[in-house]
Amino acid sequence: MKLYVDGQSGADATAALPNGWRASGPLQIGRARTGDGWGEHLHGDVDEVRAFSGALPDGRIP
């Protein structure tokens, strides 16, 4: 998995998911899982979020 910001991905913005990853609920932006609950809410603004079903090759990243 790669994280893209403004269409760019840094060398350190990757994650290995050898066993895949299956979501068990809705997409949540600006929060983190802490212990056994959700917390650490984003203090700021989120603009233009795009989510894709499946992986996109680097050349297809908008």
Summary of the structure (lengths in Angstrom):
residues: 62
radius of gyration: 13.5
end to end distance: 15.8
largest distance: 37.6
contacts: 68
relative contact order: 0.19
helix: 5%
strand: 16%
